[in-house]
Amino acid sequence: MTRTTANLLLLVAAALWGAAFVPQQTAMKTLTPMWFLVLRFAVTLVAMAPLVLREARRATGRPDGRAWRLMIAAGLVFVAGNILQQTSLLTTSVANAGFLTSLYILFTPFAAMALTHERPGAAVWPAAGLGLLGAWLLSGGIGGGFVVGDVLVTLGAIGWALQIVLIGMAMRATDRPMLMVVLQGVLVVVVCGAWALAHDPISLGAISAAGWELAYTGLLSGVVAYSLQAIAQRHTEASDAAIVFSTEAPFAALIGWLLLGDRLSPGQWTGAAAIFAAVLLVQIWPARAPA
């Protein structure tokens, strides 16, 4: 596979993830955030079962104690990020959620510095300022349309940053990526399922009404997009992948505009552009330290 083909596959994955913000929001008409996460990842787990079994048969060894601790830590952060992101969609727009989620690329160097003592490159500091300015403008600026969902999705972006670093540490300790993905899904189902069973109502009618949303997020956004990522990133550079993944945000805004009629004000478009510019800056700055 050529590098260009790999990057095109990553672009398809980013489009699938960006478009997923729409079904994630529309499913909230009938399902609570917790039940949606439980059902979504249950679909993913069923579909991924053959992949993780195949990986287990081909594995040369089992993860040790440190690898398990890192994978579980990454999985718990993954749970928190999903809960924050999904709950945010009750009040914020698909476009806002997409762009604010992309802040994880700015937070990741700081998470790496905290967990691995890796010093961020010089580009991180101006990019962080630009990204925070963009987040402020996107959430309404002075006296604008600020909602609590904007705060939740930004906190979720911090969770995604921590998860990226922890997954990197875990995958250096073991070569079981499919196991990592499945473990994350299991933790979501267990944690969110425990809460949902105790606090949230559910009915077969509600599940049926959200059928296409669960199918899309569980299969296309989950299994297909993650598989494309796993395949393509073997044939391209990490810096390429990060830049391509940053297109998830404009894809979310475009699909939200086409399907839900979401509209951004000029100030919010300026904020979105600032976040996008910050994401690119932190990836293409010439003096950026190699990962």
BADOSE-211890 format. One record per residue (C-alpha): residue number from 1; residue in one letter; z, x, y. Coordinates in nm, 2 decimals, padded with zeros to 4 digits. Layout:
N
<pt><n>NUM</n><res>A</res><up>Z</up><east>X</east><north>Y</north></pt>
...
//
This chain:
291
<pt><n>1</n><res>M</res><up>00.00</up><east>00.00</east><north>00.00</north></pt>
<pt><n>2</n><res>T</res><up>-00.09</up><east>00.13</east><north>00.34</north></pt>
<pt><n>3</n><res>R</res><up>00.15</up><east>00.15</east><north>00.63</north></pt>
<pt><n>4</n><res>T</res><up>-00.06</up><east>-00.11</east><north>00.82</north></pt>
<pt><n>5</n><res>T</res><up>-00.04</up><east>-00.35</east><north>00.53</north></pt>
<pt><n>6</n><res>A</res><up>00.33</up><east>-00.30</east><north>00.50</north></pt>
<pt><n>7</n><res>N</res><up>00.39</up><east>-00.37</east><north>00.87</north></pt>
<pt><n>8</n><res>L</res><up>00.18</up><east>-00.69</east><north>00.84</north></pt>
<pt><n>9</n><res>L</res><up>00.40</up><east>-00.80</east><north>00.55</north></pt>
<pt><n>10</n><res>L</res><up>00.71</up><east>-00.73</east><north>00.77</north></pt>
<pt><n>11</n><res>L</res><up>00.54</up><east>-00.94</east><north>01.04</north></pt>
<pt><n>12</n><res>V</res><up>00.51</up><east>-01.23</east><north>00.80</north></pt>
<pt><n>13</n><res>A</res><up>00.88</up><east>-01.19</east><north>00.71</north></pt>
<pt><n>14</n><res>A</res><up>00.98</up><east>-01.20</east><north>01.07</north></pt>
<pt><n>15</n><res>A</res><up>00.77</up><east>-01.51</east><north>01.13</north></pt>
<pt><n>16</n><res>L</res><up>00.94</up><east>-01.68</east><north>00.83</north></pt>
<pt><n>17</n><res>W</res><up>01.28</up><east>-01.59</east><north>00.97</north></pt>
<pt><n>18</n><res>G</res><up>01.20</up><east>-01.70</east><north>01.32</north></pt>
<pt><n>19</n><res>A</res><up>01.06</up><east>-02.03</east><north>01.21</north></pt>
<pt><n>20</n><res>A</res><up>01.37</up><east>-02.09</east><north>01.00</north></pt>
<pt><n>21</n><res>F</res><up>01.57</up><east>-02.16</east><north>01.32</north></pt>
<pt><n>22</n><res>V</res><up>01.40</up><east>-02.50</east><north>01.34</north></pt>
<pt><n>23</n><res>P</res><up>01.50</up><east>-02.63</east><north>00.99</north></pt>
<pt><n>24</n><res>Q</res><up>01.84</up><east>-02.48</east><north>01.04</north></pt>
<pt><n>25</n><res>Q</res><up>01.88</up><east>-02.70</east><north>01.35</north></pt>
<pt><n>26</n><res>T</res><up>01.72</up><east>-03.02</east><north>01.23</north></pt>
<pt><n>27</n><res>A</res><up>01.92</up><east>-03.01</east><north>00.91</north></pt>
<pt><n>28</n><res>M</res><up>02.23</up><east>-03.06</east><north>01.12</north></pt>
<pt><n>29</n><res>K</res><up>02.12</up><east>-03.43</east><north>01.17</north></pt>
<pt><n>30</n><res>T</res><up>02.25</up><east>-03.51</east><north>00.82</north></pt>
<pt><n>31</n><res>L</res><up>02.45</up><east>-03.20</east><north>00.70</north></pt>
<pt><n>32</n><res>T</res><up>02.74</up><east>-03.02</east><north>00.84</north></pt>
<pt><n>33</n><res>P</res><up>02.69</up><east>-02.64</east><north>00.90</north></pt>
<pt><n>34</n><res>M</res><up>02.91</up><east>-02.55</east><north>00.60</north></pt>
<pt><n>35</n><res>W</res><up>02.73</up><east>-02.78</east><north>00.36</north></pt>
<pt><n>36</n><res>F</res><up>02.39</up><east>-02.66</east><north>00.48</north></pt>
<pt><n>37</n><res>L</res><up>02.49</up><east>-02.30</east><north>00.41</north></pt>
<pt><n>38</n><res>V</res><up>02.63</up><east>-02.39</east><north>00.07</north></pt>
<pt><n>39</n><res>L</res><up>02.31</up><east>-02.57</east><north>-00.04</north></pt>
<pt><n>40</n><res>R</res><up>02.07</up><east>-02.33</east><north>00.12</north></pt>
<pt><n>41</n><res>F</res><up>02.21</up><east>-02.03</east><north>-00.05</north></pt>
<pt><n>42</n><res>A</res><up>02.25</up><east>-02.22</east><north>-00.38</north></pt>
<pt><n>43</n><res>V</res><up>01.87</up><east>-02.26</east><north>-00.38</north></pt>
<pt><n>44</n><res>T</res><up>01.83</up><east>-01.89</east><north>-00.30</north></pt>
<pt><n>45</n><res>L</res><up>02.06</up><east>-01.79</east><north>-00.58</north></pt>
<pt><n>46</n><res>V</res><up>01.88</up><east>-02.00</east><north>-00.84</north></pt>
<pt><n>47</n><res>A</res><up>01.55</up><east>-01.86</east><north>-00.74</north></pt>
<pt><n>48</n><res>M</res><up>01.68</up><east>-01.50</east><north>-00.74</north></pt>
<pt><n>49</n><res>A</res><up>01.85</up><east>-01.51</east><north>-01.07</north></pt>
<pt><n>50</n><res>P</res><up>01.55</up><east>-01.37</east><north>-01.27</north></pt>
<pt><n>51</n><res>L</res><up>01.51</up><east>-01.09</east><north>-01.01</north></pt>
<pt><n>52</n><res>V</res><up>01.87</up><east>-00.97</east><north>-01.03</north></pt>
<pt><n>53</n><res>L</res><up>01.87</up><east>-00.99</east><north>-01.41</north></pt>
<pt><n>54</n><res>R</res><up>01.55</up><east>-00.78</east><north>-01.42</north></pt>
<pt><n>55</n><res>E</res><up>01.71</up><east>-00.53</east><north>-01.19</north></pt>
<pt><n>56</n><res>A</res><up>02.02</up><east>-00.51</east><north>-01.41</north></pt>
<pt><n>57</n><res>R</res><up>01.81</up><east>-00.44</east><north>-01.72</north></pt>
<pt><n>58</n><res>R</res><up>01.63</up><east>-00.16</east><north>-01.55</north></pt>
<pt><n>59</n><res>A</res><up>01.94</up><east>-00.01</east><north>-01.37</north></pt>
<pt><n>60</n><res>T</res><up>02.05</up><east>00.34</east><north>-01.48</north></pt>
<pt><n>61</n><res>G</res><up>02.42</up><east>00.28</east><north>-01.41</north></pt>
<pt><n>62</n><res>R</res><up>02.68</up><east>00.04</east><north>-01.27</north></pt>
<pt><n>63</n><res>P</res><up>02.81</up><east>00.03</east><north>-00.91</north></pt>
<pt><n>64</n><res>D</res><up>03.14</up><east>00.22</east><north>-00.88</north></pt>
<pt><n>65</n><res>G</res><up>03.46</up><east>00.10</east><north>-00.70</north></pt>
<pt><n>66</n><res>R</res><up>03.35</up><east>00.22</east><north>-00.36</north></pt>
<pt><n>67</n><res>A</res><up>03.01</up><east>00.06</east><north>-00.39</north></pt>
<pt><n>68</n><res>W</res><up>03.17</up><east>-00.28</east><north>-00.48</north></pt>
<pt><n>69</n><res>R</res><up>03.41</up><east>-00.25</east><north>-00.18</north></pt>
<pt><n>70</n><res>L</res><up>03.12</up><east>-00.18</east><north>00.05</north></pt>
<pt><n>71</n><res>M</res><up>02.91</up><east>-00.46</east><north>-00.09</north></pt>
<pt><n>72</n><res>I</res><up>03.19</up><east>-00.71</east><north>-00.07</north></pt>
<pt><n>73</n><res>A</res><up>03.27</up><east>-00.61</east><north>00.29</north></pt>
<pt><n>74</n><res>A</res><up>02.90</up><east>-00.65</east><north>00.38</north></pt>
<pt><n>75</n><res>G</res><up>02.90</up><east>-00.99</east><north>00.21</north></pt>
<pt><n>76</n><res>L</res><up>03.20</up><east>-01.11</east><north>00.40</north></pt>
<pt><n>77</n><res>V</res><up>03.05</up><east>-01.01</east><north>00.73</north></pt>
<pt><n>78</n><res>F</res><up>02.73</up><east>-01.18</east><north>00.62</north></pt>
<pt><n>79</n><res>V</res><up>02.93</up><east>-01.50</east><north>00.56</north></pt>
<pt><n>80</n><res>A</res><up>03.08</up><east>-01.48</east><north>00.91</north></pt>
<pt><n>81</n><res>G</res><up>02.74</up><east>-01.42</east><north>01.07</north></pt>
<pt><n>82</n><res>N</res><up>02.59</up><east>-01.71</east><north>00.90</north></pt>
<pt><n>83</n><res>I</res><up>02.87</up><east>-01.95</east><north>00.99</north></pt>
<pt><n>84</n><res>L</res><up>02.86</up><east>-01.85</east><north>01.36</north></pt>
<pt><n>85</n><res>Q</res><up>02.48</up><east>-01.87</east><north>01.38</north></pt>
<pt><n>86</n><res>Q</res><up>02.46</up><east>-02.21</east><north>01.20</north></pt>
<pt><n>87</n><res>T</res><up>02.74</up><east>-02.36</east><north>01.40</north></pt>
<pt><n>88</n><res>S</res><up>02.58</up><east>-02.24</east><north>01.72</north></pt>
<pt><n>89</n><res>L</res><up>02.27</up><east>-02.45</east><north>01.65</north></pt>
<pt><n>90</n><res>L</res><up>02.48</up><east>-02.77</east><north>01.70</north></pt>
<pt><n>91</n><res>T</res><up>02.48</up><east>-02.69</east><north>02.08</north></pt>
<pt><n>92</n><res>T</res><up>02.23</up><east>-02.42</east><north>02.16</north></pt>
<pt><n>93</n><res>S</res><up>01.85</up><east>-02.43</east><north>02.14</north></pt>
<pt><n>94</n><res>V</res><up>01.63</up><east>-02.26</east><north>01.88</north></pt>
<pt><n>95</n><res>A</res><up>01.48</up><east>-02.03</east><north>02.14</north></pt>
<pt><n>96</n><res>N</res><up>01.83</up><east>-01.92</east><north>02.27</north></pt>
<pt><n>97</n><res>A</res><up>01.95</up><east>-01.87</east><north>01.91</north></pt>
<pt><n>98</n><res>G</res><up>01.65</up><east>-01.66</east><north>01.82</north></pt>
<pt><n>99</n><res>F</res><up>01.67</up><east>-01.43</east><north>02.13</north></pt>
<pt><n>100</n><res>L</res><up>02.04</up><east>-01.39</east><north>02.13</north></pt>
<pt><n>101</n><res>T</res><up>02.04</up><east>-01.31</east><north>01.75</north></pt>
<pt><n>102</n><res>S</res><up>01.81</up><east>-01.02</east><north>01.83</north></pt>
<pt><n>103</n><res>L</res><up>02.09</up><east>-00.86</east><north>02.02</north></pt>
<pt><n>104</n><res>Y</res><up>02.21</up><east>-00.73</east><north>01.68</north></pt>
<pt><n>105</n><res>I</res><up>01.96</up><east>-00.44</east><north>01.72</north></pt>
<pt><n>106</n><res>L</res><up>02.15</up><east>-00.33</east><north>02.03</north></pt>
<pt><n>107</n><res>F</res><up>02.49</up><east>-00.37</east><north>01.86</north></pt>
<pt><n>108</n><res>T</res><up>02.39</up><east>-00.18</east><north>01.55</north></pt>
<pt><n>109</n><res>P</res><up>02.43</up><east>00.17</east><north>01.70</north></pt>
<pt><n>110</n><res>F</res><up>02.78</up><east>00.09</east><north>01.82</north></pt>
<pt><n>111</n><res>A</res><up>02.87</up><east>-00.05</east><north>01.48</north></pt>
<pt><n>112</n><res>A</res><up>02.74</up><east>00.27</east><north>01.32</north></pt>
<pt><n>113</n><res>M</res><up>02.94</up><east>00.48</east><north>01.56</north></pt>
<pt><n>114</n><res>A</res><up>03.26</up><east>00.29</east><north>01.47</north></pt>
<pt><n>115</n><res>L</res><up>03.21</up><east>00.29</east><north>01.09</north></pt>
<pt><n>116</n><res>T</res><up>03.02</up><east>00.62</east><north>01.03</north></pt>
<pt><n>117</n><res>H</res><up>03.09</up><east>00.82</east><north>01.35</north></pt>
<pt><n>118</n><res>E</res><up>02.72</up><east>00.83</east><north>01.41</north></pt>
<pt><n>119</n><res>R</res><up>02.65</up><east>00.89</east><north>01.78</north></pt>
<pt><n>120</n><res>P</res><up>02.40</up><east>00.64</east><north>01.94</north></pt>
<pt><n>121</n><res>G</res><up>02.09</up><east>00.78</east><north>02.11</north></pt>
<pt><n>122</n><res>A</res><up>02.06</up><east>00.80</east><north>02.48</north></pt>
<pt><n>123</n><res>A</res><up>01.84</up><east>00.49</east><north>02.49</north></pt>
<pt><n>124</n><res>V</res><up>02.13</up><east>00.27</east><north>02.37</north></pt>
<pt><n>125</n><res>W</res><up>02.32</up><east>00.26</east><north>02.69</north></pt>
<pt><n>126</n><res>P</res><up>02.04</up><east>00.13</east><north>02.93</north></pt>
<pt><n>127</n><res>A</res><up>01.91</up><east>-00.09</east><north>02.65</north></pt>
<pt><n>128</n><res>A</res><up>02.26</up><east>-00.24</east><north>02.60</north></pt>
<pt><n>129</n><res>G</res><up>02.29</up><east>-00.32</east><north>02.97</north></pt>
<pt><n>130</n><res>L</res><up>01.94</up><east>-00.47</east><north>02.98</north></pt>
<pt><n>131</n><res>G</res><up>02.02</up><east>-00.68</east><north>02.67</north></pt>
<pt><n>132</n><res>L</res><up>02.34</up><east>-00.81</east><north>02.81</north></pt>
<pt><n>133</n><res>L</res><up>02.16</up><east>-00.90</east><north>03.13</north></pt>
<pt><n>134</n><res>G</res><up>01.90</up><east>-01.08</east><north>02.93</north></pt>
<pt><n>135</n><res>A</res><up>02.17</up><east>-01.27</east><north>02.73</north></pt>
<pt><n>136</n><res>W</res><up>02.33</up><east>-01.38</east><north>03.05</north></pt>
<pt><n>137</n><res>L</res><up>02.00</up><east>-01.50</east><north>03.20</north></pt>
<pt><n>138</n><res>L</res><up>01.91</up><east>-01.68</east><north>02.88</north></pt>
<pt><n>139</n><res>S</res><up>02.24</up><east>-01.86</east><north>02.86</north></pt>
<pt><n>140</n><res>G</res><up>02.18</up><east>-02.00</east><north>03.21</north></pt>
<pt><n>141</n><res>G</res><up>02.29</up><east>-01.73</east><north>03.46</north></pt>
<pt><n>142</n><res>I</res><up>02.49</up><east>-01.83</east><north>03.76</north></pt>
<pt><n>143</n><res>G</res><up>02.60</up><east>-02.20</east><north>03.71</north></pt>
<pt><n>144</n><res>G</res><up>02.32</up><east>-02.25</east><north>03.45</north></pt>
<pt><n>145</n><res>G</res><up>02.31</up><east>-02.43</east><north>03.12</north></pt>
<pt><n>146</n><res>F</res><up>02.57</up><east>-02.22</east><north>02.94</north></pt>
<pt><n>147</n><res>V</res><up>02.69</up><east>-02.37</east><north>02.61</north></pt>
<pt><n>148</n><res>V</res><up>02.95</up><east>-02.26</east><north>02.36</north></pt>
<pt><n>149</n><res>G</res><up>02.67</up><east>-02.21</east><north>02.10</north></pt>
<pt><n>150</n><res>D</res><up>02.54</up><east>-01.91</east><north>02.31</north></pt>
<pt><n>151</n><res>V</res><up>02.87</up><east>-01.74</east><north>02.26</north></pt>
<pt><n>152</n><res>L</res><up>02.88</up><east>-01.82</east><north>01.89</north></pt>
<pt><n>153</n><res>V</res><up>02.53</up><east>-01.68</east><north>01.82</north></pt>
<pt><n>154</n><res>T</res><up>02.61</up><east>-01.37</east><north>02.02</north></pt>
<pt><n>155</n><res>L</res><up>02.92</up><east>-01.31</east><north>01.82</north></pt>
<pt><n>156</n><res>G</res><up>02.71</up><east>-01.37</east><north>01.51</north></pt>
<pt><n>157</n><res>A</res><up>02.48</up><east>-01.09</east><north>01.63</north></pt>
<pt><n>158</n><res>I</res><up>02.78</up><east>-00.85</east><north>01.63</north></pt>
<pt><n>159</n><res>G</res><up>02.83</up><east>-00.96</east><north>01.27</north></pt>
<pt><n>160</n><res>W</res><up>02.47</up><east>-00.89</east><north>01.17</north></pt>
<pt><n>161</n><res>A</res><up>02.51</up><east>-00.54</east><north>01.33</north></pt>
<pt><n>162</n><res>L</res><up>02.81</up><east>-00.47</east><north>01.11</north></pt>
<pt><n>163</n><res>Q</res><up>02.63</up><east>-00.61</east><north>00.81</north></pt>
<pt><n>164</n><res>I</res><up>02.33</up><east>-00.38</east><north>00.86</north></pt>
<pt><n>165</n><res>V</res><up>02.56</up><east>-00.07</east><north>00.87</north></pt>
<pt><n>166</n><res>L</res><up>02.76</up><east>-00.18</east><north>00.57</north></pt>
<pt><n>167</n><res>I</res><up>02.45</up><east>-00.25</east><north>00.37</north></pt>
<pt><n>168</n><res>G</res><up>02.32</up><east>00.09</east><north>00.45</north></pt>
<pt><n>169</n><res>M</res><up>02.65</up><east>00.25</east><north>00.33</north></pt>
<pt><n>170</n><res>A</res><up>02.65</up><east>00.03</east><north>00.02</north></pt>
<pt><n>171</n><res>M</res><up>02.29</up><east>00.11</east><north>-00.07</north></pt>
<pt><n>172</n><res>R</res><up>02.36</up><east>00.48</east><north>-00.04</north></pt>
<pt><n>173</n><res>A</res><up>02.64</up><east>00.43</east><north>-00.30</north></pt>
<pt><n>174</n><res>T</res><up>02.43</up><east>00.22</east><north>-00.55</north></pt>
<pt><n>175</n><res>D</res><up>02.07</up><east>00.13</east><north>-00.61</north></pt>
<pt><n>176</n><res>R</res><up>02.12</up><east>-00.24</east><north>-00.67</north></pt>
<pt><n>177</n><res>P</res><up>01.96</up><east>-00.42</east><north>-00.37</north></pt>
<pt><n>178</n><res>M</res><up>01.90</up><east>-00.75</east><north>-00.56</north></pt>
<pt><n>179</n><res>L</res><up>02.27</up><east>-00.75</east><north>-00.66</north></pt>
<pt><n>180</n><res>M</res><up>02.36</up><east>-00.70</east><north>-00.30</north></pt>
<pt><n>181</n><res>V</res><up>02.15</up><east>-01.00</east><north>-00.19</north></pt>
<pt><n>182</n><res>V</res><up>02.29</up><east>-01.22</east><north>-00.47</north></pt>
<pt><n>183</n><res>L</res><up>02.65</up><east>-01.12</east><north>-00.39</north></pt>
<pt><n>184</n><res>Q</res><up>02.61</up><east>-01.22</east><north>-00.03</north></pt>
<pt><n>185</n><res>G</res><up>02.48</up><east>-01.56</east><north>-00.14</north></pt>
<pt><n>186</n><res>V</res><up>02.76</up><east>-01.61</east><north>-00.38</north></pt>
<pt><n>187</n><res>L</res><up>03.02</up><east>-01.53</east><north>-00.11</north></pt>
<pt><n>188</n><res>V</res><up>02.86</up><east>-01.78</east><north>00.12</north></pt>
<pt><n>189</n><res>V</res><up>02.86</up><east>-02.05</east><north>-00.14</north></pt>
<pt><n>190</n><res>V</res><up>03.23</up><east>-01.98</east><north>-00.24</north></pt>
<pt><n>191</n><res>V</res><up>03.37</up><east>-01.95</east><north>00.11</north></pt>
<pt><n>192</n><res>C</res><up>03.17</up><east>-02.23</east><north>00.28</north></pt>
<pt><n>193</n><res>G</res><up>03.20</up><east>-02.45</east><north>-00.03</north></pt>
<pt><n>194</n><res>A</res><up>03.58</up><east>-02.43</east><north>-00.03</north></pt>
<pt><n>195</n><res>W</res><up>03.59</up><east>-02.54</east><north>00.33</north></pt>
<pt><n>196</n><res>A</res><up>03.32</up><east>-02.81</east><north>00.29</north></pt>
<pt><n>197</n><res>L</res><up>03.49</up><east>-02.96</east><north>-00.01</north></pt>
<pt><n>198</n><res>A</res><up>03.82</up><east>-02.99</east><north>00.17</north></pt>
<pt><n>199</n><res>H</res><up>03.70</up><east>-03.10</east><north>00.52</north></pt>
<pt><n>200</n><res>D</res><up>03.34</up><east>-03.22</east><north>00.53</north></pt>
<pt><n>201</n><res>P</res><up>03.18</up><east>-03.54</east><north>00.39</north></pt>
<pt><n>202</n><res>I</res><up>02.87</up><east>-03.52</east><north>00.18</north></pt>
<pt><n>203</n><res>S</res><up>02.63</up><east>-03.76</east><north>00.01</north></pt>
<pt><n>204</n><res>L</res><up>02.32</up><east>-03.74</east><north>-00.20</north></pt>
<pt><n>205</n><res>G</res><up>02.13</up><east>-03.93</east><north>00.08</north></pt>
<pt><n>206</n><res>A</res><up>02.23</up><east>-03.65</east><north>00.33</north></pt>
<pt><n>207</n><res>I</res><up>02.11</up><east>-03.38</east><north>00.09</north></pt>
<pt><n>208</n><res>S</res><up>01.78</up><east>-03.57</east><north>00.02</north></pt>
<pt><n>209</n><res>A</res><up>01.72</up><east>-03.61</east><north>00.40</north></pt>
<pt><n>210</n><res>A</res><up>01.75</up><east>-03.24</east><north>00.45</north></pt>
<pt><n>211</n><res>G</res><up>01.53</up><east>-03.16</east><north>00.15</north></pt>
<pt><n>212</n><res>W</res><up>01.25</up><east>-02.97</east><north>00.32</north></pt>
<pt><n>213</n><res>E</res><up>01.49</up><east>-02.78</east><north>00.54</north></pt>
<pt><n>214</n><res>L</res><up>01.68</up><east>-02.66</east><north>00.23</north></pt>
<pt><n>215</n><res>A</res><up>01.36</up><east>-02.57</east><north>00.05</north></pt>
<pt><n>216</n><res>Y</res><up>01.22</up><east>-02.37</east><north>00.34</north></pt>
<pt><n>217</n><res>T</res><up>01.54</up><east>-02.18</east><north>00.42</north></pt>
<pt><n>218</n><res>G</res><up>01.64</up><east>-02.13</east><north>00.06</north></pt>
<pt><n>219</n><res>L</res><up>01.29</up><east>-02.03</east><north>-00.07</north></pt>
<pt><n>220</n><res>L</res><up>01.06</up><east>-01.91</east><north>00.21</north></pt>
<pt><n>221</n><res>S</res><up>01.31</up><east>-01.77</east><north>00.46</north></pt>
<pt><n>222</n><res>G</res><up>01.54</up><east>-01.65</east><north>00.17</north></pt>
<pt><n>223</n><res>V</res><up>01.36</up><east>-01.54</east><north>-00.14</north></pt>
<pt><n>224</n><res>V</res><up>01.01</up><east>-01.48</east><north>00.00</north></pt>
<pt><n>225</n><res>A</res><up>01.10</up><east>-01.31</east><north>00.33</north></pt>
<pt><n>226</n><res>Y</res><up>01.37</up><east>-01.09</east><north>00.17</north></pt>
<pt><n>227</n><res>S</res><up>01.13</up><east>-00.99</east><north>-00.11</north></pt>
<pt><n>228</n><res>L</res><up>00.86</up><east>-00.90</east><north>00.14</north></pt>
<pt><n>229</n><res>Q</res><up>01.11</up><east>-00.69</east><north>00.33</north></pt>
<pt><n>230</n><res>A</res><up>01.22</up><east>-00.51</east><north>00.02</north></pt>
<pt><n>231</n><res>I</res><up>00.86</up><east>-00.44</east><north>-00.09</north></pt>
<pt><n>232</n><res>A</res><up>00.72</up><east>-00.34</east><north>00.25</north></pt>
<pt><n>233</n><res>Q</res><up>01.00</up><east>-00.12</east><north>00.37</north></pt>
<pt><n>234</n><res>R</res><up>00.92</up><east>00.12</east><north>00.09</north></pt>
<pt><n>235</n><res>H</res><up>00.58</up><east>00.19</east><north>00.26</north></pt>
<pt><n>236</n><res>T</res><up>00.67</up><east>00.21</east><north>00.63</north></pt>
<pt><n>237</n><res>E</res><up>00.92</up><east>00.37</east><north>00.86</north></pt>
<pt><n>238</n><res>A</res><up>01.25</up><east>00.21</east><north>00.97</north></pt>
<pt><n>239</n><res>S</res><up>01.15</up><east>00.23</east><north>01.34</north></pt>
<pt><n>240</n><res>D</res><up>00.84</up><east>00.04</east><north>01.26</north></pt>
<pt><n>241</n><res>A</res><up>01.03</up><east>-00.22</east><north>01.07</north></pt>
<pt><n>242</n><res>A</res><up>01.29</up><east>-00.27</east><north>01.35</north></pt>
<pt><n>243</n><res>I</res><up>01.02</up><east>-00.32</east><north>01.61</north></pt>
<pt><n>244</n><res>V</res><up>00.83</up><east>-00.57</east><north>01.39</north></pt>
<pt><n>245</n><res>F</res><up>01.15</up><east>-00.76</east><north>01.31</north></pt>
<pt><n>246</n><res>S</res><up>01.22</up><east>-00.80</east><north>01.68</north></pt>
<pt><n>247</n><res>T</res><up>00.93</up><east>-01.05</east><north>01.69</north></pt>
<pt><n>248</n><res>E</res><up>01.16</up><east>-01.29</east><north>01.51</north></pt>
<pt><n>249</n><res>A</res><up>01.29</up><east>-01.40</east><north>01.85</north></pt>
<pt><n>250</n><res>P</res><up>00.95</up><east>-01.50</east><north>02.01</north></pt>
<pt><n>251</n><res>F</res><up>00.85</up><east>-01.67</east><north>01.68</north></pt>
<pt><n>252</n><res>A</res><up>01.17</up><east>-01.88</east><north>01.70</north></pt>
<pt><n>253</n><res>A</res><up>01.09</up><east>-01.97</east><north>02.06</north></pt>
<pt><n>254</n><res>L</res><up>00.73</up><east>-02.06</east><north>01.98</north></pt>
<pt><n>255</n><res>I</res><up>00.81</up><east>-02.28</east><north>01.68</north></pt>
<pt><n>256</n><res>G</res><up>01.09</up><east>-02.44</east><north>01.87</north></pt>
<pt><n>257</n><res>W</res><up>00.85</up><east>-02.52</east><north>02.15</north></pt>
<pt><n>258</n><res>L</res><up>00.58</up><east>-02.65</east><north>01.92</north></pt>
<pt><n>259</n><res>L</res><up>00.80</up><east>-02.86</east><north>01.68</north></pt>
<pt><n>260</n><res>L</res><up>01.11</up><east>-02.95</east><north>01.89</north></pt>
<pt><n>261</n><res>G</res><up>00.98</up><east>-02.94</east><north>02.24</north></pt>
<pt><n>262</n><res>D</res><up>01.23</up><east>-02.68</east><north>02.35</north></pt>
<pt><n>263</n><res>R</res><up>01.16</up><east>-02.56</east><north>02.70</north></pt>
<pt><n>264</n><res>L</res><up>01.29</up><east>-02.24</east><north>02.88</north></pt>
<pt><n>265</n><res>S</res><up>01.33</up><east>-02.22</east><north>03.25</north></pt>
<pt><n>266</n><res>P</res><up>01.17</up><east>-01.92</east><north>03.44</north></pt>
<pt><n>267</n><res>G</res><up>01.51</up><east>-01.75</east><north>03.45</north></pt>
<pt><n>268</n><res>Q</res><up>01.56</up><east>-01.80</east><north>03.07</north></pt>
<pt><n>269</n><res>W</res><up>01.21</up><east>-01.66</east><north>03.00</north></pt>
<pt><n>270</n><res>T</res><up>01.31</up><east>-01.36</east><north>03.22</north></pt>
<pt><n>271</n><res>G</res><up>01.62</up><east>-01.32</east><north>03.01</north></pt>
<pt><n>272</n><res>A</res><up>01.42</up><east>-01.34</east><north>02.69</north></pt>
<pt><n>273</n><res>A</res><up>01.18</up><east>-01.08</east><north>02.81</north></pt>
<pt><n>274</n><res>A</res><up>01.47</up><east>-00.85</east><north>02.90</north></pt>
<pt><n>275</n><res>I</res><up>01.62</up><east>-00.88</east><north>02.55</north></pt>
<pt><n>276</n><res>F</res><up>01.28</up><east>-00.81</east><north>02.40</north></pt>
<pt><n>277</n><res>A</res><up>01.23</up><east>-00.51</east><north>02.63</north></pt>
<pt><n>278</n><res>A</res><up>01.58</up><east>-00.38</east><north>02.54</north></pt>
<pt><n>279</n><res>V</res><up>01.50</up><east>-00.41</east><north>02.17</north></pt>
<pt><n>280</n><res>L</res><up>01.18</up><east>-00.21</east><north>02.21</north></pt>
<pt><n>281</n><res>L</res><up>01.34</up><east>00.04</east><north>02.43</north></pt>
<pt><n>282</n><res>V</res><up>01.61</up><east>00.13</east><north>02.18</north></pt>
<pt><n>283</n><res>Q</res><up>01.34</up><east>00.18</east><north>01.91</north></pt>
<pt><n>284</n><res>I</res><up>01.07</up><east>00.38</east><north>02.09</north></pt>
<pt><n>285</n><res>W</res><up>01.27</up><east>00.59</east><north>02.33</north></pt>
<pt><n>286</n><res>P</res><up>01.14</up><east>00.95</east><north>02.27</north></pt>
<pt><n>287</n><res>A</res><up>01.48</up><east>01.11</east><north>02.24</north></pt>
<pt><n>288</n><res>R</res><up>01.61</up><east>00.86</east><north>01.99</north></pt>
<pt><n>289</n><res>A</res><up>01.80</up><east>01.03</east><north>01.72</north></pt>
<pt><n>290</n><res>P</res><up>01.66</up><east>00.97</east><north>01.37</north></pt>
<pt><n>291</n><res>A</res><up>01.85</up><east>00.72</east><north>01.15</north></pt>
//
